Amino acid sequence: MTRPKPAEGYALAVPIEVRFKDIDAMGHVNNAVYFTYFENARIAYWKAVGVNRPKGEVTYVLARAECDFKSPATMDDRLVCHTRVASFGRTSFTFEFLLRDEPGGRVVAHGRTVQVIYDYAARAARPLDEDLKQAIRQLEGRPI
């Protein structure tokens, strides 16, 4: 699948493959799976920014995760997760997600996660690095 165009106001569009194991007894994507889709979009976002999250260049903990379900997704859907960083705090930043069935654009879900930059050795939050904020702003192409 070619890389889809991001929805207006979003920096990145990530194709999401609906797998057989994602489907529940009702024939649609199980509610818990949406958070895995958001996680996959975050990983793609870090790659687009140019940092490698799994190797520890950006260490954070997930402090909050939300999902508003708008319509069911099934195996037949061609899902795309539109992703952006919406805001920065002193020690945190917020991702927003728009999950749609493309090409029609039917909204499947809206998601939001709050990440806190974390020093695992000190077991404490730490300030968000200015270089990281600048790299994110560059990908977003807008002030945050």
ABEGO torsion letter per residue (X at the ends): XBBBBBBBGBABBBBBBBBAAABBAAGBBBAAAAAAAAAAAAAAAAAAAGBBAAAGABBBBBABBBBBBABBBBAABBBBBBBBBABBBAABBBBBBBBBBOAAGBBABBBBBBBBBBBAAAGBBBBBBAAAAAAAAAAAGBBX
